[in-house]
Amino acid sequence: MKELPDFAQHFILHWGEMGTKWGINRTVAQIHALLFLSEEPLNAEDICTRLGVARSNVSNSLRELQNWGIVKVVHLPGDRRDHFESIKDVYEMFRIIAAERKKREIDPTLANLRNCADEAGQEKGEGDPYAKKQLEELLGFFELVSDFYDKMNRLPTKSAIKAIRMGDKIAKSIGAIGK
């Protein structure tokens, strides 16, 4: 990584490592980190130079970040090249990532669980009642979490932050932790 201060290099490398743990390509996560830290939009060549990554990898990664909705193309006066910038508002970025993950991971799982629970009730095998009960419990959990996400996502950012910060107060009010 060239032309980057130590703290930026450390953050970009760590974000890339975390990306792999979250199921995101390392380079995609590193490019996102670079754009997130960059005050000005960067063109693909700048990204290649700063991260030491091949142009084709940068192009594919930028396309993926645009598909996620967390990076957009911007045009600068007097420059015909595409430049890229990350969403800077961390709360908005989190909302977009959470919505995309829900759409890609949770929603298909919910649909599959509903189908499997229905199928388990139609066959008369020995393990079917137990399997059906397990699937229905898992489905109930996923529906509860999905519903909670939908309600939180409808809140304005300030209200969502307030709700998150109230975690201990809520736990105390329902007797989950000592007062």
KAPEDA-V208795 format. One record per backbone hydrogen bond with DSSP energy under -0.5 kcal/mol. NH is the residue of the N-H (numbers start at 1). CO is the residue of the C=O. E is the energy in kcal/mol with one decimal. If there is no record, write none. Layout:
<<NH/CO/E> <NH/CO/E>>
This chain:
<<2/49/-0.6> <2/50/-0.8> <9/5/-2.3> <10/6/-2.8> <11/7/-2.5> <12/8/-2.9> <13/9/-2.6> <14/10/-2.4> <15/11/-3.1> <16/12/-2.1> <17/13/-2.1> <18/14/-3.0> <19/15/-2.5> <20/16/-1.7> <21/17/-1.4> <22/18/-1.6> <23/20/-0.9> <24/19/-3.7> <29/25/-2.2> <30/26/-2.5> <31/27/-2.7> <32/28/-2.2> <33/29/-2.4> <34/30/-2.6> <35/31/-2.6> <36/32/-2.5> <37/33/-2.1> <38/34/-1.4> <42/84/-2.2> <44/82/-0.6> <47/43/-2.0> <48/44/-2.6> <49/45/-2.6> <50/46/-2.8> <51/47/-2.4> <52/48/-1.9> <53/48/-1.1> <58/54/-2.2> <59/55/-2.7> <60/56/-2.3> <61/57/-2.4> <62/58/-2.8> <63/59/-2.0> <64/60/-2.0> <65/61/-2.4> <66/62/-2.2> <67/63/-2.4> <68/64/-1.8> <69/65/-0.8> <70/65/-1.7> <71/65/-0.9> <72/85/-2.5> <74/83/-3.0> <79/76/-2.0> <83/74/-2.2> <84/42/-2.9> <85/72/-2.1> <86/35/-0.6> <87/70/-2.2> <90/88/-0.7> <93/89/-2.7> <94/90/-2.3> <95/91/-2.3> <96/92/-2.4> <97/93/-2.6> <98/94/-3.0> <99/95/-2.5> <100/96/-2.4> <101/97/-2.7> <102/98/-2.5> <103/99/-2.4> <104/100/-2.4> <105/101/-3.0> <106/101/-1.0> <107/102/-3.0> <109/105/-1.3> <110/106/-2.8> <111/107/-2.2> <112/108/-2.3> <113/109/-2.9> <114/110/-2.4> <115/111/-2.1> <116/112/-2.9> <117/113/-2.8> <118/114/-2.2> <119/115/-2.7> <120/116/-2.6> <121/117/-1.1> <122/119/-1.3> <123/119/-1.1> <128/125/-0.8> <131/127/-2.9> <132/128/-3.3> <133/129/-2.2> <134/130/-2.5> <135/131/-2.8> <136/132/-2.6> <137/133/-2.2> <138/134/-2.4> <139/135/-2.8> <140/136/-2.5> <141/137/-2.2> <142/138/-2.5> <143/139/-2.7> <144/140/-2.3> <145/141/-2.6> <146/142/-2.6> <147/143/-2.5> <148/144/-2.4> <149/145/-2.6> <150/146/-2.5> <151/147/-2.2> <152/148/-2.7> <153/149/-2.8> <154/150/-1.1> <155/151/-0.6> <155/152/-0.9> <160/156/-2.4> <161/157/-2.6> <162/158/-2.0> <163/159/-2.6> <164/160/-2.4> <165/161/-2.5> <166/162/-0.9> <167/164/-1.6> <170/166/-2.8> <171/167/-2.4> <172/168/-2.7> <173/169/-2.3> <174/170/-1.5> <175/172/-1.4> <176/171/-2.8> <177/171/-0.8>>
